[in-house]
Amino acid sequence: MRDILWRLCLALFAGHELDAVAQAEWRLLYGLRDLDPTLGPPWFIALHVPLCVALMWLAGHPHQAIRRTSRQLFAAFAVVHAGLHYNLQQHPLYLFDSLLSQTLIFACGATGLLYLMPSLGRQRTTCSA
């Protein structure tokens, strides 16, 4: 079940990233927002290539500890990312107000949280023992 949750989180995030190009998310990001409007989208897309390669490599790593940790970090990032989007909703350049955009963002965060819950429960048990 956890594997399905992680794959769903990843798929929702990939869908969000496709939507992020259409919604000009690059205009909200430090380092990209000051670029000329003709340069922002190509840089936003190009920078995702090494990030995706790193994520695929780490999430499918042959060493279980690296694979587990990278998946947990990605799931945690999905939760934080949803929080950032929630806080940006009033920003004048924020365009993620469609049902599709909102569903991709917040379902991804929720799925990441569901993925992390068993790990968080184990950490709490370990800490209190």
Biotite code that builds the C-alpha atoms (Angstrom):
import biotite.structure as struc

atoms = struc.array([
    struc.Atom([0.000, 0.000, 0.000], chain_id="A", res_id=1, res_name="MET", atom_name="CA", element="C"),
    struc.Atom([2.829, 2.425, 0.835], chain_id="A", res_id=2, res_name="ARG", atom_name="CA", element="C"),
    struc.Atom([4.356, 1.852, -2.589], chain_id="A", res_id=3, res_name="ASP", atom_name="CA", element="C"),
    struc.Atom([1.041, 2.781, -4.205], chain_id="A", res_id=4, res_name="ILE", atom_name="CA", element="C"),
    struc.Atom([0.818, 5.935, -2.067], chain_id="A", res_id=5, res_name="LEU", atom_name="CA", element="C"),
    struc.Atom([4.331, 6.971, -3.038], chain_id="A", res_id=6, res_name="TRP", atom_name="CA", element="C"),
    struc.Atom([3.675, 6.372, -6.733], chain_id="A", res_id=7, res_name="ARG", atom_name="CA", element="C"),
    struc.Atom([0.396, 8.308, -6.513], chain_id="A", res_id=8, res_name="LEU", atom_name="CA", element="C"),
    struc.Atom([2.177, 11.189, -4.769], chain_id="A", res_id=9, res_name="CYS", atom_name="CA", element="C"),
    struc.Atom([4.814, 11.209, -7.514], chain_id="A", res_id=10, res_name="LEU", atom_name="CA", element="C"),
    struc.Atom([2.184, 11.061, -10.271], chain_id="A", res_id=11, res_name="ALA", atom_name="CA", element="C"),
    struc.Atom([0.167, 13.902, -8.729], chain_id="A", res_id=12, res_name="LEU", atom_name="CA", element="C"),
    struc.Atom([3.327, 15.972, -8.430], chain_id="A", res_id=13, res_name="PHE", atom_name="CA", element="C"),
    struc.Atom([4.224, 15.263, -12.073], chain_id="A", res_id=14, res_name="ALA", atom_name="CA", element="C"),
    struc.Atom([0.733, 16.385, -13.073], chain_id="A", res_id=15, res_name="GLY", atom_name="CA", element="C"),
    struc.Atom([1.184, 19.524, -10.997], chain_id="A", res_id=16, res_name="HIS", atom_name="CA", element="C"),
    struc.Atom([4.511, 20.274, -12.686], chain_id="A", res_id=17, res_name="GLU", atom_name="CA", element="C"),
    struc.Atom([2.835, 20.065, -16.099], chain_id="A", res_id=18, res_name="LEU", atom_name="CA", element="C"),
    struc.Atom([0.162, 22.426, -14.816], chain_id="A", res_id=19, res_name="ASP", atom_name="CA", element="C"),
    struc.Atom([2.886, 24.651, -13.305], chain_id="A", res_id=20, res_name="ALA", atom_name="CA", element="C"),
    struc.Atom([4.248, 25.360, -16.772], chain_id="A", res_id=21, res_name="VAL", atom_name="CA", element="C"),
    struc.Atom([0.777, 26.393, -17.966], chain_id="A", res_id=22, res_name="ALA", atom_name="CA", element="C"),
    struc.Atom([0.231, 28.548, -14.850], chain_id="A", res_id=23, res_name="GLN", atom_name="CA", element="C"),
    struc.Atom([3.653, 30.260, -15.122], chain_id="A", res_id=24, res_name="ALA", atom_name="CA", element="C"),
    struc.Atom([4.813, 29.087, -11.708], chain_id="A", res_id=25, res_name="GLU", atom_name="CA", element="C"),
    struc.Atom([8.312, 30.246, -12.567], chain_id="A", res_id=26, res_name="TRP", atom_name="CA", element="C"),
    struc.Atom([7.106, 33.811, -11.924], chain_id="A", res_id=27, res_name="ARG", atom_name="CA", element="C"),
    struc.Atom([6.734, 32.922, -8.217], chain_id="A", res_id=28, res_name="LEU", atom_name="CA", element="C"),
    struc.Atom([10.207, 31.410, -7.766], chain_id="A", res_id=29, res_name="LEU", atom_name="CA", element="C"),
    struc.Atom([13.292, 33.253, -6.573], chain_id="A", res_id=30, res_name="TYR", atom_name="CA", element="C"),
    struc.Atom([15.980, 33.166, -9.227], chain_id="A", res_id=31, res_name="GLY", atom_name="CA", element="C"),
    struc.Atom([13.502, 32.741, -12.066], chain_id="A", res_id=32, res_name="LEU", atom_name="CA", element="C"),
    struc.Atom([10.924, 35.452, -11.452], chain_id="A", res_id=33, res_name="ARG", atom_name="CA", element="C"),
    struc.Atom([13.307, 38.215, -12.554], chain_id="A", res_id=34, res_name="ASP", atom_name="CA", element="C"),
    struc.Atom([13.956, 36.574, -15.924], chain_id="A", res_id=35, res_name="LEU", atom_name="CA", element="C"),
    struc.Atom([12.573, 37.903, -19.164], chain_id="A", res_id=36, res_name="ASP", atom_name="CA", element="C"),
    struc.Atom([9.165, 36.258, -19.819], chain_id="A", res_id=37, res_name="PRO", atom_name="CA", element="C"),
    struc.Atom([10.613, 34.477, -22.856], chain_id="A", res_id=38, res_name="THR", atom_name="CA", element="C"),
    struc.Atom([13.398, 32.898, -20.752], chain_id="A", res_id=39, res_name="LEU", atom_name="CA", element="C"),
    struc.Atom([11.400, 31.881, -17.655], chain_id="A", res_id=40, res_name="GLY", atom_name="CA", element="C"),
    struc.Atom([9.506, 28.894, -19.061], chain_id="A", res_id=41, res_name="PRO", atom_name="CA", element="C"),
    struc.Atom([12.503, 27.244, -20.793], chain_id="A", res_id=42, res_name="PRO", atom_name="CA", element="C"),
    struc.Atom([14.649, 27.622, -17.667], chain_id="A", res_id=43, res_name="TRP", atom_name="CA", element="C"),
    struc.Atom([11.837, 26.321, -15.445], chain_id="A", res_id=44, res_name="PHE", atom_name="CA", element="C"),
    struc.Atom([11.477, 23.248, -17.642], chain_id="A", res_id=45, res_name="ILE", atom_name="CA", element="C"),
    struc.Atom([15.222, 22.691, -18.126], chain_id="A", res_id=46, res_name="ALA", atom_name="CA", element="C"),
    struc.Atom([15.930, 22.845, -14.389], chain_id="A", res_id=47, res_name="LEU", atom_name="CA", element="C"),
    struc.Atom([13.402, 20.085, -13.794], chain_id="A", res_id=48, res_name="HIS", atom_name="CA", element="C"),
    struc.Atom([15.398, 17.617, -15.900], chain_id="A", res_id=49, res_name="VAL", atom_name="CA", element="C"),
    struc.Atom([18.297, 17.134, -13.447], chain_id="A", res_id=50, res_name="PRO", atom_name="CA", element="C"),
    struc.Atom([15.854, 17.217, -10.533], chain_id="A", res_id=51, res_name="LEU", atom_name="CA", element="C"),
    struc.Atom([13.814, 14.407, -12.105], chain_id="A", res_id=52, res_name="CYS", atom_name="CA", element="C"),
    struc.Atom([16.941, 12.385, -12.894], chain_id="A", res_id=53, res_name="VAL", atom_name="CA", element="C"),
    struc.Atom([18.132, 12.715, -9.283], chain_id="A", res_id=54, res_name="ALA", atom_name="CA", element="C"),
    struc.Atom([14.704, 11.804, -7.914], chain_id="A", res_id=55, res_name="LEU", atom_name="CA", element="C"),
    struc.Atom([14.373, 8.740, -10.151], chain_id="A", res_id=56, res_name="MET", atom_name="CA", element="C"),
    struc.Atom([17.895, 7.599, -9.291], chain_id="A", res_id=57, res_name="TRP", atom_name="CA", element="C"),
    struc.Atom([17.460, 8.057, -5.528], chain_id="A", res_id=58, res_name="LEU", atom_name="CA", element="C"),
    struc.Atom([13.897, 6.707, -5.338], chain_id="A", res_id=59, res_name="ALA", atom_name="CA", element="C"),
    struc.Atom([14.924, 3.566, -7.216], chain_id="A", res_id=60, res_name="GLY", atom_name="CA", element="C"),
    struc.Atom([18.340, 3.212, -5.566], chain_id="A", res_id=61, res_name="HIS", atom_name="CA", element="C"),
    struc.Atom([19.524, -0.380, -4.985], chain_id="A", res_id=62, res_name="PRO", atom_name="CA", element="C"),
    struc.Atom([20.293, 0.368, -1.307], chain_id="A", res_id=63, res_name="HIS", atom_name="CA", element="C"),
    struc.Atom([17.062, 0.202, 0.635], chain_id="A", res_id=64, res_name="GLN", atom_name="CA", element="C"),
    struc.Atom([18.042, 2.872, 3.183], chain_id="A", res_id=65, res_name="ALA", atom_name="CA", element="C"),
    struc.Atom([18.776, 5.434, 0.434], chain_id="A", res_id=66, res_name="ILE", atom_name="CA", element="C"),
    struc.Atom([15.591, 4.519, -1.417], chain_id="A", res_id=67, res_name="ARG", atom_name="CA", element="C"),
    struc.Atom([13.478, 4.763, 1.765], chain_id="A", res_id=68, res_name="ARG", atom_name="CA", element="C"),
    struc.Atom([15.010, 8.062, 2.879], chain_id="A", res_id=69, res_name="THR", atom_name="CA", element="C"),
    struc.Atom([14.691, 9.700, -0.531], chain_id="A", res_id=70, res_name="SER", atom_name="CA", element="C"),
    struc.Atom([11.059, 8.643, -0.809], chain_id="A", res_id=71, res_name="ARG", atom_name="CA", element="C"),
    struc.Atom([10.348, 10.012, 2.665], chain_id="A", res_id=72, res_name="GLN", atom_name="CA", element="C"),
    struc.Atom([12.075, 13.292, 1.802], chain_id="A", res_id=73, res_name="LEU", atom_name="CA", element="C"),
    struc.Atom([10.053, 13.611, -1.400], chain_id="A", res_id=74, res_name="PHE", atom_name="CA", element="C"),
    struc.Atom([6.809, 12.883, 0.468], chain_id="A", res_id=75, res_name="ALA", atom_name="CA", element="C"),
    struc.Atom([7.757, 15.500, 3.088], chain_id="A", res_id=76, res_name="ALA", atom_name="CA", element="C"),
    struc.Atom([8.534, 17.956, 0.294], chain_id="A", res_id=77, res_name="PHE", atom_name="CA", element="C"),
    struc.Atom([5.056, 17.301, -1.171], chain_id="A", res_id=78, res_name="ALA", atom_name="CA", element="C"),
    struc.Atom([3.502, 18.260, 2.184], chain_id="A", res_id=79, res_name="VAL", atom_name="CA", element="C"),
    struc.Atom([5.636, 21.420, 2.505], chain_id="A", res_id=80, res_name="VAL", atom_name="CA", element="C"),
    struc.Atom([4.978, 22.267, -1.154], chain_id="A", res_id=81, res_name="HIS", atom_name="CA", element="C"),
    struc.Atom([1.208, 22.105, -0.569], chain_id="A", res_id=82, res_name="ALA", atom_name="CA", element="C"),
    struc.Atom([1.658, 24.442, 2.402], chain_id="A", res_id=83, res_name="GLY", atom_name="CA", element="C"),
    struc.Atom([3.619, 26.895, 0.280], chain_id="A", res_id=84, res_name="LEU", atom_name="CA", element="C"),
    struc.Atom([0.876, 26.876, -2.342], chain_id="A", res_id=85, res_name="HIS", atom_name="CA", element="C"),
    struc.Atom([-1.730, 27.447, 0.350], chain_id="A", res_id=86, res_name="TYR", atom_name="CA", element="C"),
    struc.Atom([0.192, 30.478, 1.597], chain_id="A", res_id=87, res_name="ASN", atom_name="CA", element="C"),
    struc.Atom([0.678, 31.861, -1.923], chain_id="A", res_id=88, res_name="LEU", atom_name="CA", element="C"),
    struc.Atom([-3.017, 31.813, -2.857], chain_id="A", res_id=89, res_name="GLN", atom_name="CA", element="C"),
    struc.Atom([-3.394, 35.576, -2.386], chain_id="A", res_id=90, res_name="GLN", atom_name="CA", element="C"),
    struc.Atom([-0.273, 36.436, -4.403], chain_id="A", res_id=91, res_name="HIS", atom_name="CA", element="C"),
    struc.Atom([-1.226, 38.506, -7.479], chain_id="A", res_id=92, res_name="PRO", atom_name="CA", element="C"),
    struc.Atom([0.737, 36.203, -9.832], chain_id="A", res_id=93, res_name="LEU", atom_name="CA", element="C"),
    struc.Atom([-0.724, 32.992, -8.391], chain_id="A", res_id=94, res_name="TYR", atom_name="CA", element="C"),
    struc.Atom([-2.806, 31.264, -11.074], chain_id="A", res_id=95, res_name="LEU", atom_name="CA", element="C"),
    struc.Atom([-3.476, 27.834, -9.523], chain_id="A", res_id=96, res_name="PHE", atom_name="CA", element="C"),
    struc.Atom([-7.147, 28.479, -8.752], chain_id="A", res_id=97, res_name="ASP", atom_name="CA", element="C"),
    struc.Atom([-8.776, 25.863, -10.983], chain_id="A", res_id=98, res_name="SER", atom_name="CA", element="C"),
    struc.Atom([-10.193, 22.676, -9.514], chain_id="A", res_id=99, res_name="LEU", atom_name="CA", element="C"),
    struc.Atom([-7.575, 20.663, -11.400], chain_id="A", res_id=100, res_name="LEU", atom_name="CA", element="C"),
    struc.Atom([-4.674, 22.769, -10.077], chain_id="A", res_id=101, res_name="SER", atom_name="CA", element="C"),
    struc.Atom([-5.964, 22.682, -6.514], chain_id="A", res_id=102, res_name="GLN", atom_name="CA", element="C"),
    struc.Atom([-6.629, 18.938, -6.652], chain_id="A", res_id=103, res_name="THR", atom_name="CA", element="C"),
    struc.Atom([-3.154, 18.126, -7.982], chain_id="A", res_id=104, res_name="LEU", atom_name="CA", element="C"),
    struc.Atom([-1.427, 20.268, -5.356], chain_id="A", res_id=105, res_name="ILE", atom_name="CA", element="C"),
    struc.Atom([-3.382, 19.316, -2.266], chain_id="A", res_id=106, res_name="PHE", atom_name="CA", element="C"),
    struc.Atom([-3.982, 15.656, -3.159], chain_id="A", res_id=107, res_name="ALA", atom_name="CA", element="C"),
    struc.Atom([-0.230, 15.355, -3.664], chain_id="A", res_id=108, res_name="CYS", atom_name="CA", element="C"),
    struc.Atom([0.402, 16.848, -0.224], chain_id="A", res_id=109, res_name="GLY", atom_name="CA", element="C"),
    struc.Atom([-2.230, 14.644, 1.400], chain_id="A", res_id=110, res_name="ALA", atom_name="CA", element="C"),
    struc.Atom([-0.845, 11.543, -0.289], chain_id="A", res_id=111, res_name="THR", atom_name="CA", element="C"),
    struc.Atom([2.655, 12.467, 0.859], chain_id="A", res_id=112, res_name="GLY", atom_name="CA", element="C"),
    struc.Atom([1.366, 12.832, 4.416], chain_id="A", res_id=113, res_name="LEU", atom_name="CA", element="C"),
    struc.Atom([-0.415, 9.464, 4.246], chain_id="A", res_id=114, res_name="LEU", atom_name="CA", element="C"),
    struc.Atom([2.820, 7.912, 2.996], chain_id="A", res_id=115, res_name="TYR", atom_name="CA", element="C"),
    struc.Atom([4.755, 9.413, 5.914], chain_id="A", res_id=116, res_name="LEU", atom_name="CA", element="C"),
    struc.Atom([2.280, 8.529, 8.671], chain_id="A", res_id=117, res_name="MET", atom_name="CA", element="C"),
    struc.Atom([3.571, 4.994, 9.383], chain_id="A", res_id=118, res_name="PRO", atom_name="CA", element="C"),
    struc.Atom([7.137, 6.349, 9.589], chain_id="A", res_id=119, res_name="SER", atom_name="CA", element="C"),
    struc.Atom([6.069, 9.164, 11.899], chain_id="A", res_id=120, res_name="LEU", atom_name="CA", element="C"),
    struc.Atom([4.302, 6.656, 14.133], chain_id="A", res_id=121, res_name="GLY", atom_name="CA", element="C"),
    struc.Atom([7.437, 4.490, 14.339], chain_id="A", res_id=122, res_name="ARG", atom_name="CA", element="C"),
    struc.Atom([9.598, 7.516, 15.190], chain_id="A", res_id=123, res_name="GLN", atom_name="CA", element="C"),
    struc.Atom([7.219, 8.560, 17.958], chain_id="A", res_id=124, res_name="ARG", atom_name="CA", element="C"),
    struc.Atom([7.260, 5.029, 19.397], chain_id="A", res_id=125, res_name="THR", atom_name="CA", element="C"),
    struc.Atom([11.057, 4.874, 19.182], chain_id="A", res_id=126, res_name="THR", atom_name="CA", element="C"),
    struc.Atom([11.478, 8.306, 20.811], chain_id="A", res_id=127, res_name="CYS", atom_name="CA", element="C"),
    struc.Atom([9.173, 7.525, 23.732], chain_id="A", res_id=128, res_name="SER", atom_name="CA", element="C"),
    struc.Atom([10.713, 4.118, 24.458], chain_id="A", res_id=129, res_name="ALA", atom_name="CA", element="C"),
])
